Amino acid sequence: VPAHVAGEAPAGPKTGKVFRFVRTSRGIFPFKDLEREEIQKSAKAEKAESKQIRNEEKFITENDLIPLPFNVNALITLMENCTYYDKCCRQIGKDVTGQGWDITPAEEVIPEDGVETEKGDGTDPETEAQIKTARTFIKNPSLDDLEEIETIMEKCEIDSESIGWASLEVSRNSLGLVNGIFHIPSHTIRIHKSGKKYCQLWGTRKRWFKAFGEAEDIDQDSGEPCGKTSSKKANELIFWNEYFPSSRYYGAPPIYPAVGSIKGMIGIRDYNLSFFENYGVPAAIVTLTGDWDEEGAKNISDFIDNEIKGSNHAHKTLVINPPDGGQITWEPLIAEVKEGHFKLYQLSLRNEILVCYAMPPYRIGINEVGSLSGSTATESSRIYVDSTVNPRKYKTARIITKILQKGLGLNLVEFYWAELDVRDKTEIMDRCVKAFGIGVMNRKQIAEELSIDPPDDENAETFYIASNYVPVADATVGAAASGREPDIAALAAKVDKFILEMESKGGSQNADDHLHNSPADEPLDE
């Protein structure tokens, strides 16, 4: 209380510390405490307003990118854990691109300005020069000599078979001509809603590409339009997919309907693996009855958990000395453990995966025999080539041809893959041998049928026929049975000689008698 209020005269101005309080609905609080709390709240609010892109979904939404139609990373994880899924994708990649390639005169010339271009015949100098240039580029398409065209396109094909789409990066030199093509992991690509540009998302990094052939250049970091002379001008990208009705932008792999089968196979694998983890010991209830001390019970439990389980602890034996009146009971929860559970179910799941790719089992190393010890390899191979391999060969060959014609101006040439030969050479050889024996094929034709170098001798085109074949009209019953004709002339000469010998000895009558009663030393067995 001030002194003057208490009745005392003020002693002059006083100096000291001033305290301020604020009355609120919750009471009276020191101003300093409220001010400190407000500063802390403000600091927290400023920290929460970060300018960075916090997640992929926000970036996709803000940049008008199309989200993926399904969880691609989960699909890749399934591929890493399923032998048949992984092998089918890789085998198709090899069958499509691994048989060789060639550059030939174009069947259809793509006009550059709408004016029809006359097709070359492969012998004119211009076509020959374009073929040579195209082959030089295709032999080293990635600039660094580390990846050949087969390897690049095989990776793209594996992407297409495993997730449903593929992408190919294309770079150009200062003259605007294509000077390199590269594979891009397709699960990192997102499509812009315009369809004219793409963004690669890899972790926190982003990189933009424009669609192949688009005139407007974009910045590789922002995706926004930029000048022709910009040092950050984006490369081009070719994108193709397997049609998927649920998405007009992305595709889906052939295995997509059989995802449940893959999960079933992984479940069977893990179930059977647990057998070895427990060394064949089924789940059981171990009961100790009687007067057991806690240490003894704990030792038994530890031995079962740590010393019996696992294949590295095989054949260990537990020896127990129970106390007086004590008993141990082992009651299995599974009555019988059979080797390889779910064999038939696993076979059914495997077949469903192979059906998705029309893959013959023998192409991925499965030797399957029919119910009558026969084989369906020839027919299944034909279906596989016609329905799976050839359409993909055509699609990827057209993509490379487009790069050559539109990117390098080589409009008189086209690229193609060599055909996949899955014929049964043994069956072909048997058929050719039979045709050769009846004069239908010669040795040169057989070599062409087997795709080997033909013989260069003068008789290579001569037709032959087996000597043991005779016309039906000239064959007797004996000839048909024994495979030879009777020698009538030799038989007649032998009879004439015998008659002359008989006449010289005793006249014609004796000869006639001897003719009907042949001596033992001259049998007429013919």
C-alpha positions as CSV (number, residue, x, y, z in Angstrom):
1,V,0.0,0.0,0.0
2,P,1.5,3.4,-1.0
3,A,2.7,5.5,2.0
4,H,0.5,8.5,1.2
5,V,-2.5,6.3,1.3
6,A,-1.5,5.0,4.8
7,G,-1.4,8.7,6.0
8,E,2.3,9.3,5.5
9,A,3.7,12.0,3.3
10,P,5.3,10.8,0.1
11,A,9.1,10.7,0.3
12,G,9.6,11.5,-3.4
13,P,9.7,9.4,-6.5
14,K,10.5,5.7,-6.0
15,T,12.4,3.4,-8.4
16,G,11.8,-0.3,-8.6
17,K,10.5,-3.2,-10.7
18,V,7.0,-3.0,-12.3
19,F,4.8,-6.2,-12.5
20,R,2.0,-6.4,-15.0
21,F,-0.9,-8.9,-14.8
22,V,-3.7,-9.8,-17.2
23,R,-7.1,-10.8,-16.0
24,T,-8.7,-13.6,-18.1
25,S,-11.7,-15.8,-17.8
26,R,-9.4,-18.4,-16.3
27,G,-7.9,-16.0,-13.7
28,I,-5.1,-13.4,-13.4
29,F,-1.7,-14.3,-15.0
30,P,1.6,-12.5,-15.3
31,F,1.9,-10.7,-18.6
32,K,5.4,-12.1,-19.1
33,D,4.2,-15.7,-18.9
34,L,1.4,-15.0,-21.4
35,E,3.8,-13.2,-23.8
36,R,6.3,-16.1,-23.6
37,E,3.6,-18.7,-24.4
38,E,2.4,-16.6,-27.4
39,I,5.9,-16.4,-28.8
40,Q,6.3,-20.2,-28.5
41,K,3.0,-20.7,-30.3
42,S,4.0,-18.4,-33.1
43,A,7.3,-20.2,-33.5
44,K,5.6,-23.5,-33.8
45,A,3.1,-22.1,-36.4
46,E,6.0,-20.8,-38.5
47,K,7.8,-24.1,-38.4
48,A,4.8,-26.0,-39.6
49,E,4.5,-23.9,-42.8
50,S,7.3,-25.6,-44.7
51,K,7.8,-24.8,-48.3
52,Q,9.0,-28.3,-49.3
53,I,6.9,-30.9,-51.1
54,R,6.2,-33.3,-48.3
55,N,5.0,-36.3,-50.3
56,E,4.6,-37.7,-53.8
57,E,0.8,-37.5,-53.8
58,K,0.9,-33.7,-53.2
59,F,3.4,-33.2,-56.0
60,I,1.3,-35.3,-58.4
61,T,-1.9,-33.3,-57.6
62,E,-0.2,-29.9,-57.9
63,N,1.4,-30.8,-61.2
64,D,-1.6,-32.4,-62.9
65,L,0.1,-35.8,-63.0
66,I,-2.1,-39.0,-63.3
67,P,-1.8,-41.3,-60.3
68,L,-1.0,-45.0,-60.8
69,P,-4.0,-47.3,-61.1
70,F,-2.6,-49.8,-58.6
71,N,0.3,-50.3,-56.2
72,V,3.2,-50.9,-58.6
73,N,5.8,-51.4,-55.8
74,A,3.7,-54.2,-54.4
75,L,3.5,-55.9,-57.8
76,I,7.3,-55.7,-58.1
77,T,7.7,-57.2,-54.7
78,L,5.5,-60.1,-55.8
79,M,7.7,-60.6,-58.9
80,E,10.8,-60.7,-56.6
81,N,9.2,-63.5,-54.6
82,C,7.6,-65.7,-57.4
83,T,10.0,-67.7,-59.6
84,Y,7.4,-68.3,-62.4
85,Y,6.3,-64.6,-62.6
86,D,9.9,-63.4,-62.7
87,K,11.0,-66.1,-65.2
88,C,8.1,-65.5,-67.6
89,C,8.8,-61.8,-67.8
90,R,12.5,-62.3,-68.4
91,Q,12.0,-65.1,-70.9
92,I,9.6,-63.1,-73.0
93,G,12.2,-60.2,-73.0
94,K,14.9,-62.6,-74.3
95,D,12.6,-64.2,-76.9
96,V,11.5,-60.8,-78.3
97,T,14.9,-59.2,-78.5
98,G,17.5,-61.9,-78.3
99,Q,17.4,-63.5,-81.8
100,G,19.3,-60.7,-83.6
101,W,18.1,-57.8,-85.8
102,D,18.6,-56.2,-89.2
103,I,17.9,-53.0,-91.1
104,T,16.1,-53.3,-94.5
105,P,14.6,-51.0,-97.0
106,A,11.3,-49.7,-95.7
107,E,8.0,-51.3,-96.8
108,E,6.2,-48.1,-96.0
109,V,7.9,-44.7,-96.2
110,I,6.7,-42.2,-93.6
111,P,6.3,-38.8,-95.3
112,E,7.9,-35.8,-93.5
113,D,5.7,-33.0,-95.0
114,G,2.7,-34.8,-96.3
115,V,4.3,-35.4,-99.7
116,E,4.5,-39.1,-100.6
117,T,8.1,-40.2,-100.7
118,E,9.2,-42.8,-103.3
119,K,10.3,-46.1,-101.8
120,G,13.8,-47.2,-102.3
121,D,14.6,-50.7,-103.5
122,G,17.7,-51.3,-101.4
123,T,20.0,-51.0,-104.4
124,D,20.0,-47.3,-105.0
125,P,22.8,-45.3,-103.3
126,E,20.5,-43.2,-101.1
127,T,18.9,-46.3,-99.5
128,E,22.2,-48.0,-99.1
129,A,23.6,-44.9,-97.4
130,Q,20.6,-44.8,-95.0
131,I,20.9,-48.5,-94.1
132,K,24.6,-48.0,-93.3
133,T,23.9,-45.0,-91.1
134,A,21.0,-46.8,-89.3
135,R,23.2,-49.8,-88.6
136,T,26.0,-47.7,-87.2
137,F,23.5,-46.0,-84.8
138,I,21.8,-49.2,-83.7
139,K,25.1,-50.9,-82.9
140,N,25.9,-48.2,-80.3
141,P,22.5,-46.6,-79.3
142,S,23.5,-45.5,-75.8
143,L,26.6,-43.5,-76.5
144,D,28.7,-45.3,-74.0
145,D,29.0,-48.8,-75.7
146,L,27.8,-50.4,-72.4
147,E,24.3,-51.4,-73.6
148,E,23.4,-52.8,-77.0
149,I,19.9,-52.3,-78.5
150,E,19.0,-55.9,-77.4
151,T,19.7,-55.1,-73.8
152,I,17.9,-51.8,-73.8
153,M,14.7,-53.1,-75.4
154,E,14.8,-56.3,-73.3
155,K,14.6,-54.1,-70.2
156,C,11.7,-52.2,-71.7
157,E,10.0,-55.5,-72.5
158,I,10.5,-56.8,-68.9
159,D,8.9,-53.6,-67.6
160,S,5.9,-54.0,-70.0
161,E,5.4,-57.7,-68.9
162,S,5.8,-57.0,-65.2
163,I,3.9,-53.7,-64.6
164,G,2.1,-53.0,-67.8
165,W,4.0,-50.2,-69.5
166,A,7.4,-49.3,-70.7
167,S,9.4,-46.1,-71.5
168,L,12.4,-45.2,-73.6
169,E,14.4,-42.0,-73.2
170,V,15.6,-40.3,-76.4
171,S,18.3,-37.6,-76.6
172,R,19.3,-35.3,-79.5
173,N,22.4,-33.4,-80.5
174,S,22.8,-29.7,-81.2
175,L,21.5,-30.3,-84.8
176,G,18.3,-31.8,-83.5
177,L,19.1,-35.4,-84.6
178,V,18.7,-38.4,-82.2
179,N,22.1,-39.4,-80.8
180,G,21.1,-41.8,-78.0
181,I,18.3,-44.0,-76.6
182,F,18.1,-45.3,-73.0
183,H,15.9,-47.4,-70.8
184,I,14.1,-45.8,-67.9
185,P,12.7,-47.8,-65.0
186,S,9.1,-47.5,-65.9
187,H,7.6,-47.7,-62.4
188,T,9.1,-44.3,-61.8
189,I,7.3,-42.6,-64.7
190,R,4.1,-40.5,-64.2
191,I,2.0,-39.2,-67.1
192,H,0.9,-35.6,-67.3
193,K,-2.9,-35.2,-68.0
194,S,-2.1,-33.5,-71.3
195,G,-0.2,-36.6,-72.5
196,K,2.5,-34.4,-73.9
197,K,5.0,-34.7,-71.0
198,Y,6.1,-37.0,-68.3
199,C,7.8,-36.8,-64.9
200,Q,10.1,-39.3,-63.4
201,L,9.8,-39.6,-59.6
202,W,12.8,-41.3,-57.9
203,G,12.8,-40.7,-54.2
204,T,12.8,-37.0,-53.6
205,R,14.2,-36.2,-57.1
206,K,12.1,-35.2,-60.1
207,R,13.0,-35.1,-63.8
208,W,10.7,-34.0,-66.6
209,F,10.5,-35.3,-70.2
210,K,8.5,-34.2,-73.2
211,A,6.7,-36.7,-75.5
212,F,8.8,-37.8,-78.5
213,G,8.2,-35.5,-81.5
214,E,6.7,-32.6,-79.5
215,A,7.8,-29.3,-80.8
216,E,7.7,-27.2,-77.6
217,D,10.7,-27.7,-75.3
218,I,10.3,-27.9,-71.5
219,D,12.6,-27.4,-68.6
220,Q,13.9,-30.7,-67.1
221,D,13.5,-29.5,-63.5
222,S,10.2,-27.7,-63.6
223,G,8.4,-29.1,-66.6
224,E,7.6,-25.5,-67.8
225,P,8.2,-24.3,-71.3
226,C,11.7,-23.1,-72.0
227,G,13.8,-21.8,-74.9
228,K,15.5,-23.8,-77.6
229,T,18.9,-22.7,-76.3
230,S,18.3,-23.6,-72.6
231,S,21.0,-25.7,-71.0
232,K,18.3,-27.6,-69.0
233,K,16.2,-28.6,-72.0
234,A,14.4,-31.9,-71.3
235,N,15.0,-35.0,-73.3
236,E,12.1,-36.8,-75.0
237,L,10.4,-40.0,-73.9
238,I,8.5,-42.8,-75.8
239,F,5.8,-44.4,-73.7
240,W,3.7,-47.5,-74.5
241,N,1.5,-49.7,-72.5
242,E,-0.6,-52.9,-72.4
243,Y,-4.3,-51.9,-72.7
244,F,-6.0,-51.7,-69.3
245,P,-9.8,-50.8,-69.3
246,S,-9.6,-49.2,-65.9
247,S,-7.0,-46.6,-67.0
248,R,-6.8,-44.6,-70.2
249,Y,-3.2,-43.5,-69.4
250,Y,-1.4,-46.5,-67.8
251,G,-1.6,-50.2,-68.6
252,A,-1.6,-53.5,-66.6
253,P,0.5,-56.6,-67.0
254,P,-0.9,-59.9,-68.2
255,I,-0.3,-61.3,-64.7
256,Y,-2.6,-58.8,-63.1
257,P,-5.7,-61.1,-62.9
258,A,-3.5,-63.8,-61.3
259,V,-2.2,-61.8,-58.4
260,G,-4.1,-64.0,-56.0
261,S,-2.3,-67.1,-57.5
262,I,1.1,-65.5,-56.8
263,K,0.1,-64.7,-53.2
264,G,-1.1,-68.3,-52.9
265,M,2.3,-69.7,-54.1
266,I,4.2,-67.4,-51.7
267,G,1.9,-68.6,-48.8
268,I,2.7,-72.2,-49.7
269,R,6.4,-71.5,-49.8
270,D,6.3,-69.8,-46.4
271,Y,4.2,-72.6,-45.0
272,N,6.5,-75.3,-46.1
273,L,9.5,-73.3,-45.1
274,S,8.2,-73.2,-41.5
275,F,8.6,-77.0,-41.5
276,F,12.4,-76.6,-41.9
277,E,12.5,-73.7,-39.4
278,N,11.0,-76.1,-36.8
279,Y,12.8,-79.2,-38.2
280,G,9.6,-81.0,-38.8
281,V,8.4,-80.6,-35.2
282,P,4.6,-79.9,-35.5
283,A,2.9,-77.4,-33.3
284,A,2.2,-79.1,-30.0
285,I,1.2,-78.7,-26.4
286,V,3.8,-79.8,-23.8
287,T,2.3,-80.5,-20.4
288,L,4.2,-81.0,-17.2
289,T,2.3,-82.7,-14.4
290,G,3.4,-83.5,-10.9
291,D,6.0,-81.9,-8.7
292,W,8.2,-80.0,-11.2
293,D,10.4,-77.1,-10.0
294,E,10.4,-73.9,-12.0
295,E,14.0,-74.3,-13.2
296,G,13.3,-77.7,-14.6
297,A,10.3,-76.5,-16.5
298,K,12.2,-73.5,-17.9
299,N,15.1,-75.7,-19.1
300,I,12.7,-77.9,-21.0
301,S,11.0,-74.9,-22.6
302,D,14.3,-73.3,-23.5
303,F,15.6,-76.6,-25.1
304,I,12.5,-76.9,-27.3
305,D,12.6,-73.3,-28.4
306,N,16.4,-72.9,-28.9
307,E,17.9,-76.4,-29.4
308,I,15.3,-78.4,-31.3
309,K,13.9,-75.9,-33.8
310,G,15.8,-75.2,-37.0
311,S,17.4,-77.6,-39.5
312,N,20.8,-76.8,-38.1
313,H,19.7,-78.5,-34.9
314,A,18.7,-81.8,-36.5
315,H,18.7,-85.1,-34.6
316,K,19.1,-83.6,-31.2
317,T,17.6,-85.6,-28.4
318,L,16.0,-84.4,-25.2
319,V,16.7,-86.6,-22.1
320,I,14.4,-85.9,-19.2
321,N,14.7,-87.1,-15.6
322,P,11.3,-86.3,-14.1
323,P,10.9,-86.0,-10.4
324,D,8.9,-88.6,-8.4
325,G,5.4,-88.5,-9.6
326,G,6.2,-86.0,-12.4
327,Q,5.2,-86.6,-16.0
328,I,5.7,-84.8,-19.3
329,T,3.1,-85.1,-22.1
330,W,3.7,-84.1,-25.8
331,E,0.4,-83.6,-27.6
332,P,0.8,-82.7,-31.3
333,L,-1.8,-80.4,-32.7
334,I,-1.1,-81.8,-36.3
335,A,-1.5,-85.5,-36.5
336,E,0.7,-86.1,-39.5
337,V,3.2,-84.0,-41.4
338,K,3.5,-84.9,-45.1
339,E,6.4,-83.9,-47.4
340,G,5.5,-81.0,-49.6
341,H,2.0,-79.7,-48.6
342,F,-0.4,-78.5,-51.3
343,K,1.4,-80.1,-54.3
344,L,-1.8,-80.2,-56.4
345,Y,-2.8,-76.7,-55.4
346,Q,0.7,-75.4,-56.2
347,L,0.6,-77.0,-59.6
348,S,-2.8,-75.3,-60.3
349,L,-1.5,-71.9,-59.3
350,R,1.7,-72.4,-61.4
351,N,-0.4,-73.2,-64.5
352,E,-2.6,-70.1,-64.0
353,I,0.5,-67.9,-64.0
354,L,1.8,-69.6,-67.2
355,V,-1.5,-69.2,-68.9
356,C,-1.3,-65.4,-68.4
357,Y,1.7,-65.3,-70.7
358,A,0.8,-68.4,-72.9
359,M,4.2,-69.6,-71.8
360,P,5.1,-73.3,-72.6
361,P,6.5,-74.9,-69.4
362,Y,9.6,-76.1,-71.2
363,R,10.6,-72.4,-72.1
364,I,11.2,-71.7,-68.4
365,G,12.9,-75.0,-67.6
366,I,9.9,-77.2,-66.7
367,N,10.0,-80.6,-68.3
368,E,6.4,-81.6,-68.5
369,V,5.2,-84.9,-69.9
370,G,1.6,-85.6,-71.0
371,S,-0.7,-88.3,-69.5
372,L,0.3,-90.8,-72.2
373,S,4.1,-89.9,-72.0
374,G,3.6,-87.6,-75.0
375,S,4.4,-83.9,-75.3
376,T,2.5,-80.8,-76.4
377,A,5.6,-78.7,-76.8
378,T,5.1,-78.2,-80.6
379,E,1.6,-76.9,-80.4
380,S,2.1,-74.8,-77.2
381,S,5.2,-73.3,-78.8
382,R,3.3,-72.2,-81.8
383,I,0.6,-70.6,-79.7
384,Y,3.2,-68.8,-77.6
385,V,5.1,-67.4,-80.6
386,D,1.9,-66.3,-82.4
387,S,0.1,-64.8,-79.4
388,T,2.9,-63.5,-77.2
389,V,6.3,-63.1,-79.0
390,N,5.4,-61.9,-82.5
391,P,3.0,-59.1,-81.5
392,R,5.7,-57.7,-79.1
393,K,8.4,-58.0,-81.8
394,Y,6.3,-56.0,-84.2
395,K,5.5,-53.3,-81.6
396,T,9.1,-52.7,-80.4
397,A,10.4,-52.9,-84.0
398,R,8.0,-50.2,-85.1
399,I,9.1,-48.0,-82.1
400,I,12.8,-48.3,-83.2
401,T,11.8,-47.7,-86.8
402,K,10.0,-44.5,-85.7
403,I,13.1,-43.3,-84.0
404,L,15.2,-43.9,-87.2
405,Q,12.7,-42.3,-89.5
406,K,11.5,-39.4,-87.4
407,G,14.6,-38.8,-85.3
408,L,17.4,-39.4,-87.8
409,G,15.5,-38.6,-91.1
410,L,16.2,-42.2,-92.3
411,N,12.8,-42.6,-93.9
412,L,13.9,-45.3,-96.4
413,V,14.8,-47.9,-93.9
414,E,13.1,-49.9,-91.2
415,F,14.2,-52.1,-88.2
416,Y,13.0,-55.6,-87.6
417,W,13.8,-58.5,-85.1
418,A,14.8,-61.9,-86.3
419,E,12.2,-64.6,-85.8
420,L,12.2,-66.9,-82.9
421,D,12.8,-70.5,-84.0
422,V,11.0,-72.9,-81.6
423,R,10.7,-75.8,-84.1
424,D,11.4,-79.4,-83.2
425,K,14.5,-80.1,-85.3
426,T,14.2,-83.9,-84.7
427,E,10.7,-84.0,-86.0
428,I,11.7,-81.9,-89.0
429,M,14.6,-84.1,-89.8
430,D,12.5,-87.3,-89.7
431,R,10.0,-85.7,-92.1
432,C,12.8,-84.6,-94.5
433,V,14.3,-88.1,-94.5
434,K,11.0,-89.6,-95.5
435,A,10.5,-87.0,-98.2
436,F,14.1,-87.6,-99.5
437,G,13.5,-91.4,-99.8
438,I,10.5,-90.9,-102.2
439,G,12.1,-88.3,-104.3
440,V,10.2,-85.3,-103.0
441,M,13.1,-83.3,-101.5
442,N,16.8,-83.0,-102.3
443,R,19.7,-82.3,-100.0
444,K,19.7,-78.6,-100.7
445,Q,16.0,-78.3,-99.8
446,I,16.6,-80.2,-96.6
447,A,19.4,-77.9,-95.6
448,E,17.1,-74.9,-96.2
449,E,14.4,-76.5,-94.1
450,L,16.8,-77.0,-91.2
451,S,18.3,-73.4,-91.6
452,I,21.8,-74.7,-92.2
453,D,24.3,-74.1,-95.0
454,P,23.5,-76.2,-98.0
455,P,26.0,-78.6,-99.6
456,D,27.9,-77.1,-102.5
457,D,28.6,-80.3,-104.5
458,E,27.0,-80.8,-107.9
459,N,24.6,-83.5,-106.7
460,A,23.0,-81.3,-104.0
461,E,19.9,-80.7,-106.1
462,T,19.6,-84.3,-107.4
463,F,16.5,-86.2,-106.4
464,Y,16.8,-89.8,-105.2
465,I,14.5,-92.7,-104.5
466,A,15.0,-95.8,-102.4
467,S,16.1,-98.9,-104.4
468,N,13.9,-101.4,-102.5
469,Y,10.7,-99.9,-103.9
470,V,9.2,-101.7,-107.0
471,P,6.0,-101.1,-108.9
472,V,3.1,-103.1,-107.6
473,A,2.3,-104.6,-111.1
474,D,5.8,-106.1,-111.3
475,A,5.9,-107.7,-107.9
476,T,4.9,-111.3,-107.2
477,V,3.5,-112.7,-104.0
478,G,7.0,-114.0,-103.1
479,A,8.6,-110.7,-104.0
480,A,6.2,-108.8,-101.9
481,A,6.8,-111.1,-99.0
482,S,10.6,-111.3,-99.3
483,G,11.4,-108.0,-100.9
484,R,13.0,-109.4,-104.1
485,E,11.9,-110.7,-107.5
486,P,12.6,-114.4,-108.6
487,D,15.6,-114.9,-111.1
488,I,13.7,-116.7,-113.9
489,A,16.6,-116.7,-116.4
490,A,19.0,-118.3,-114.0
491,L,16.5,-121.0,-113.1
492,A,15.8,-121.8,-116.8
493,A,19.5,-122.1,-117.5
494,K,20.0,-124.5,-114.6
495,V,17.1,-126.7,-115.8
496,D,18.5,-126.8,-119.4
497,K,21.9,-127.8,-118.2
498,F,20.5,-130.6,-116.1
499,I,18.5,-132.0,-119.0
500,L,21.5,-132.1,-121.3
501,E,23.6,-133.9,-118.7
502,M,20.8,-136.5,-118.3
503,E,20.5,-137.0,-122.1
504,S,24.2,-137.6,-122.5
505,K,24.1,-140.3,-119.8
506,G,21.1,-142.3,-120.7
507,G,18.7,-140.8,-123.2
508,S,15.8,-138.7,-123.1
509,Q,13.6,-141.2,-121.1
510,N,16.2,-141.4,-118.3
511,A,16.5,-137.6,-118.4
512,D,12.8,-137.3,-118.0
513,D,12.8,-139.8,-115.2
514,H,15.6,-137.9,-113.5
515,L,13.7,-134.7,-114.0
516,H,10.8,-136.1,-111.9
517,N,13.2,-137.7,-109.4
518,S,16.0,-135.2,-108.9
519,P,19.3,-136.5,-107.5
520,A,20.2,-135.3,-104.1
521,D,23.3,-133.5,-105.3
522,E,21.4,-131.4,-107.7
523,P,18.3,-130.1,-105.9
524,L,15.8,-127.9,-107.7
525,D,15.0,-125.7,-104.8
526,E,14.3,-122.7,-106.9
